[in-house]
Amino acid sequence: MKKYTLLFGILFSLAFLQLYGQISVTHIDASAAAPSRDGVIYVLPRTVIKVDVTVRIDEHLKGPLSEYAERFYGIDDAINFDNTSYEIEDINFSTFTEPDPKQAYYIQAGHPSSKELKMLLVELDESGYLVSANNLDQELHSGENIEQVVLNEEIEFDGREGSFLINSMIRAKVDTIIRKVAVDTVMTQKLFYRTRIVDKTNEELASEAMFRIQELREARHRLLTGFQETAYSAASIAYMDGELKKQEAEYMALFRGKSFSSYDQFTFYYIPENTSGSNAVNLFNFASNTGVSEAGSSTGEKVMLKFDVSGLAEVMSSLPEAGKTENYTPGIFYRIPETSEVSLVWDDEVLTRTRVTVNQFGAVRNIEGNDFKIEMHPTTGGVKSIVVK
């Protein structure tokens, strides 16, 4: 926690120093004049919406021998074409704060006056948020660091790779060549053999796979019935049986096809504006056949982030501030936070809904002068406690 003591005409120090006269707080913007005296800057926090989206990807691969699935094994639900589908599996809302560049303020001392001898302590945290001001009767806060933790995105994969087990796509074909040779008046025949490589037909491949599956099933039968007359342990038998089943499944996938799933994670950040109270924003696009795409793209349907504020800020804006004195001097600016219901909507369906505090939807108010002691909530910019003299 950073702690500053403000002294008129002198730079900052960590000791308690005297301050003559009142303070003046100026909102920093493009039209603000250059400060005429030493001071310190503090900012109000704004809320950032973080949306983590987990998408499940289901891939279905056609088996290279699927046309024989029903004929050889009676499988009528084999995968006949490759396709990929996407589904939103999980959505998680979270928020964190960052300095609001539109709500930065400069505290500086007023004109010196021997009649007004005062001391001012301004306490900021490491992000520049105001923690307390004029709190001289209490010990300085030890302060808790505000940390922003970013999780590493992990992609979880479940399922086997999309490859099929085929021993060979070719076979050796042996041709027999009969050559007749005339020796004197006698005709003789000589046989020659020529081997050449030809492509296997799908039906030949299907027949080989079928025979291999039959061999694996027979091997499992012999193993489980003790045909080998070897005293294997139960664990060994279970292991060998599992390996045989895996091989059989790989061969069956040639007919049935393969399906496997994986997961992808996307993270989106959005900073609500203080004018978007009940509006909606296109966070990203999504379609069940293409997955997640950028907002505004021509792919997929819009996924909208909608806000429905509680209305506190509207009530505050209609409430007139207390009358200002003739010698009004702007004091500490603070914020009254606003809560909002946040929902994520896709294709007229509410995917998830939650309630969060959105600082910038709230109203900003001012405390005149410096005859007060105030403590602030650094995460909202709101008043924690105040004592007015």
SETI-348163 format. One record per residue (C-alpha): residue in three letters; y, x, z. Coordinates in steps of 0.5 Angstrom, whole numbers, padded with zeros to 4 digits, always signed. Each point is the difference from the previous one (the first is absolute). Layout:
N
ALAYXZ ...
end
This chain:
389
MET+0000+0000+0000 LYS+0007+0003-0002 LYS+0005-0001+0005 TYR+0008+0001-0002 THR+0006+0000+0005 LEU+0006-0002-0004 LEU+0007+0004+0002 PHE+0006-0002-0003 GLY+0003+0006-0004 ILE-0006+0005+0002 LEU-0007+0000-0004 PHE-0006-0003+0003 SER-0004+0003+0006 LEU-0006-0002+0005 ALA+0004+0000+0006 PHE+0004-0006+0003 LEU+0007+0000-0003 GLN+0007-0004+0001 LEU+0002-0004-0005 TYR+0008-0002+0000 GLY+0001-0007-0003 GLN-0004-0005-0003 ILE-0005+0001-0006 SER+0000-0003-0007 VAL-0006-0002-0004 THR+0001+0000-0008 HIS-0005-0003-0005 ILE-0002+0006-0005 ASP+0001-0003-0007 ALA+0003+0002-0007 SER+0007-0002+0003 ALA+0000+0003+0006 ALA+0005+0005+0002 ALA-0001+0007+0002 PRO-0001+0001+0007 SER+0006+0003+0004 ARG-0003+0002+0006 ASP-0007+0003+0002 GLY-0006-0005+0001 VAL-0007-0002-0001 ILE-0004-0004-0005 TYR-0005-0005+0002 VAL-0004-0005-0005 LEU-0003-0007+0001 PRO-0008+0000-0002 ARG-0002-0004-0006 THR-0007-0003-0001 VAL-0005+0003-0005 ILE-0006-0005-0002 LYS-0006+0004-0001 VAL-0006-0004-0004 ASP-0007+0003+0000 VAL-0004-0003-0005 THR-0008+0001-0001 VAL-0003-0002-0007 ARG-0008+0000-0001 ILE-0002+0002-0007 ASP-0007-0003-0002 GLU-0002+0003-0006 HIS-0006-0003-0004 LEU-0004+0005-0005 LYS-0004-0003-0006 GLY-0007+0003+0000 PRO-0002+0004-0006 LEU-0007-0004-0001 SER+0003-0007+0003 GLU-0002-0004-0007 TYR-0007+0001+0003 ALA+0001-0002+0007 GLU-0003-0007-0001 ARG-0005+0002-0005 PHE-0003+0005+0005 TYR+0001-0002+0007 GLY+0003-0007-0001 ILE+0007+0002+0003 ASP+0005-0005-0003 ASP+0006+0002+0004 ALA+0000+0007-0003 ILE+0007+0003-0001 ASN+0002-0001-0007 PHE+0007+0003-0001 ASP+0004+0005+0004 ASN+0005-0003+0004 THR+0005+0002+0006 SER+0003-0005+0005 TYR+0005+0001+0006 GLU+0001-0004+0006 ILE+0005+0001+0006 GLU-0004+0002+0006 ASP+0005+0001+0005 ILE+0008+0000+0001 ASN+0003+0003+0006 PHE+0008+0000+0002 SER+0004+0005+0004 THR+0007+0002+0001 PHE+0004+0006+0002 THR+0007+0002+0001 GLU+0005+0004-0004 PRO+0007+0002+0001 ASP+0004-0006-0004 PRO+0005+0004-0005 LYS+0004-0007+0000 GLN+0001+0000+0008 ALA+0003+0007+0002 TYR+0005+0001+0005 TYR+0005+0005+0002 ILE+0002+0001+0008 GLN+0006+0003+0001 ALA+0005+0001+0006 GLY+0007-0004+0000 HIS+0006+0003+0001 PRO+0001+0004+0007 SER+0003-0004+0006 SER+0000+0003+0007 LYS+0000-0007+0003 GLU-0007-0001-0003 LEU-0005+0005+0002 LYS-0007-0001-0002 MET-0006+0003-0002 LEU-0005-0002-0005 LEU-0007+0002-0001 VAL-0003-0002-0007 GLU-0008+0001-0001 LEU-0003+0000-0006 ASP-0007+0001-0002 GLU-0003+0004-0005 SER+0001-0005-0006 GLY+0007-0001+0002 TYR-0001-0006+0003 LEU+0005-0002+0006 VAL-0004+0000+0007 SER+0006-0001+0005 ALA+0007+0001+0000 ASN+0004+0001+0007 ASN-0006+0000+0004 LEU+0003+0005+0005 ASP-0003-0003+0006 GLN-0007+0001-0002 GLU-0004+0006-0001 LEU-0001+0002-0008 HIS-0006-0003-0003 SER-0006+0004-0001 GLY-0001-0004-0007 GLU-0006-0002-0003 ASN-0001+0003-0007 ILE+0000-0005-0006 GLU-0005+0003-0005 GLN-0002-0003-0006 VAL-0008+0001-0002 VAL-0002+0000-0007 LEU-0008-0001-0001 ASN-0003+0004-0005 GLU-0003-0005-0005 GLU-0007+0000-0001 ILE-0004-0003-0005 GLU-0007-0002+0002 PHE-0006-0001-0005 ASP-0006-0004+0000 GLY-0005+0000-0005 ARG-0004+0005-0005 GLU+0003+0003-0006 GLY+0000-0004-0006 SER-0006+0004-0004 PHE-0006-0002-0002 LEU-0007+0004+0001 ILE-0003+0001-0007 ASN-0005+0006-0001 SER+0002+0001-0008 MET+0003-0004-0006 ILE-0005+0004-0005 ARG-0007+0001-0001 ALA-0004+0005-0004 LYS-0004-0003-0006 VAL-0005+0004-0003 ASP-0001-0001-0008 THR-0007+0002-0003 ILE+0001+0003-0007 ILE-0006+0000-0004 ARG+0000+0005-0006 LYS-0005+0000-0005 VAL-0002+0007-0003 ALA-0004+0001-0006 VAL-0005+0006+0000 ASP-0004+0001-0006 THR-0002-0007-0002 VAL-0001-0002+0008 MET+0006-0004+0003 THR+0001+0001+0007 GLN+0005-0003+0005 LYS+0004+0004+0005 LEU+0003-0003+0006 PHE+0007+0002+0003 TYR+0004-0003+0006 ARG+0007+0000+0000 THR+0004-0002+0006 ARG+0007-0003+0000 ILE+0005-0003+0005 VAL+0001-0008-0001 ASP+0004-0005+0004 LYS-0003-0004+0005 THR+0001-0008-0002 ASN+0002-0004+0006 GLU-0007-0003+0000 GLU-0003+0006+0001 LEU+0005+0002+0006 ALA-0002-0007+0003 SER-0007+0001+0000 GLU+0000+0007+0003 ALA+0005-0002+0005 MET-0005-0006+0002 PHE-0006+0005+0000 ARG+0004+0004+0005 ILE+0001-0005+0004 GLN-0007-0002+0000 GLU-0002+0007+0002 LEU+0005+0000+0006 ARG-0002-0007+0003 GLU-0008+0003-0001 ALA+0003+0006+0004 ARG+0003-0004+0005 HIS-0006-0005+0001 ARG-0005+0007+0001 LEU+0005+0003+0005 LEU+0000-0007+0004 THR-0007-0001+0000 GLY-0002+0007+0002 PHE-0004+0001-0007 GLN+0002+0008+0000 GLU-0004+0000+0007 THR+0005+0005+0003 ALA+0003-0001+0007 TYR+0007-0001-0001 SER+0005-0001+0005 ALA+0003-0007+0000 ALA+0007+0003-0001 SER-0003+0004-0006 ILE-0003-0006-0003 ALA+0007-0004+0001 TYR+0004+0006-0003 MET-0005+0000-0006 ASP+0000-0007-0001 GLY+0007+0000+0000 GLU+0001+0005-0005 LEU-0005-0004-0005 LYS+0004-0006+0001 LYS+0006+0004-0002 GLN-0003+0002-0006 GLU-0002-0007-0002 ALA+0007-0003+0001 GLU+0002+0005-0004 TYR-0004-0002-0006 MET+0001-0007+0001 ALA+0007+0001+0000 LEU-0001+0002-0008 PHE-0002-0008-0001 ARG+0004-0003+0006 GLY+0006+0004+0000 LYS+0004+0003+0005 SER+0006-0003+0005 PHE+0004+0005+0005 SER+0006-0001+0004 SER+0006+0005+0002 TYR+0006-0001+0004 ASP+0007+0002-0002 GLN+0007-0001+0004 PHE+0007-0001-0001 THR+0006+0001+0004 PHE+0007-0003-0002 TYR+0006+0001+0004 TYR+0006-0005+0000 ILE+0007+0000+0003 PRO+0002-0007+0001 GLU+0008-0001-0002 ASN+0004-0004+0005 THR+0002-0005-0005 SER-0008-0002-0002 GLY-0001-0004+0006 SER-0004-0005-0003 ASN-0002+0003-0007 ALA-0006+0002-0003 VAL-0001+0007-0003 ASN-0005+0002-0005 LEU-0004+0006+0004 PHE-0006+0001-0005 ASN-0004-0004-0006 PHE-0007-0001+0001 ALA-0006-0003-0004 SER-0007-0001+0001 ASN-0002+0004-0007 THR+0005+0005+0000 GLY+0002+0002+0008 VAL+0006+0002+0003 SER+0006+0002-0005 GLU+0008+0001+0001 ALA+0004-0006+0002 GLY+0004-0002-0007 SER-0006+0002-0004 SER-0003-0005-0005 THR-0007+0001+0003 GLY-0002-0005+0005 GLU+0003-0005+0004 LYS+0006+0001+0005 VAL-0001+0002+0007 MET+0006-0003+0004 LEU+0002+0003+0007 LYS+0004-0006+0003 PHE+0004-0001+0006 ASP+0002-0006+0004 VAL+0005+0002+0006 SER+0001-0003+0006 GLY+0007-0002-0001 LEU+0003+0004+0006 ALA+0004+0004-0004 GLU+0003-0006-0003 VAL+0002-0003+0006 MET+0003+0007+0002 SER+0004+0000-0006 SER+0003-0007+0002 LEU+0002+0002+0007 PRO+0007+0003+0000 GLU+0001+0006+0004 ALA+0004+0000+0006 GLY+0007+0001-0001 LYS+0003+0007-0001 THR+0005+0003+0004 GLU+0007+0002-0002 ASN-0002+0008+0000 TYR-0007-0002-0002 THR-0004+0007-0001 PRO-0007-0001-0003 GLY-0006+0002+0004 ILE-0007+0001+0000 PHE-0003-0004-0006 TYR-0007-0003+0001 ARG-0005-0004-0003 ILE-0003-0007+0002 PRO-0007+0001-0004 GLU-0003-0006-0004 THR-0007-0002+0000 SER-0004-0002-0007 GLU-0006-0003-0002 VAL-0003+0004-0006 SER-0005-0002-0004 LEU-0004+0003-0007 VAL-0001-0005-0005 TRP-0004+0000-0006 ASP-0001-0005-0005 ASP+0003-0005+0005 GLU-0005+0002+0005 VAL+0002+0003+0006 LEU-0004+0006+0001 THR+0003+0002+0007 ARG+0005-0002+0005 THR+0003+0003+0006 ARG+0007+0001+0004 VAL+0004+0006+0001 THR+0007+0002+0002 VAL+0005+0002-0006 ASN+0006+0003+0003 GLN+0004+0000-0006 PHE-0001-0008+0000 GLY+0004+0000+0006 ALA+0007+0000+0002 VAL+0005+0006+0002 ARG+0004-0001+0006 ASN+0006+0004+0003 ILE+0001+0002+0007 GLU+0008+0001+0001 GLY+0002+0006+0004 ASN-0004+0005+0004 ASP+0000-0004+0007 PHE-0007-0001+0000 LYS-0007+0003+0001 ILE-0005-0001-0005 GLU-0007+0001-0002 MET-0003-0001-0007 HIS-0007-0001-0003 PRO+0000+0006-0005 THR-0005-0004-0004 THR+0004-0006-0001 GLY+0007+0002+0001 GLY+0000-0006+0005 VAL+0003+0000+0007 LYS-0005+0002+0006 SER+0005-0001+0006 ILE+0008+0000+0000 VAL+0005+0000+0006 VAL+0007-0002-0001 LYS+0005+0003+0005 
end
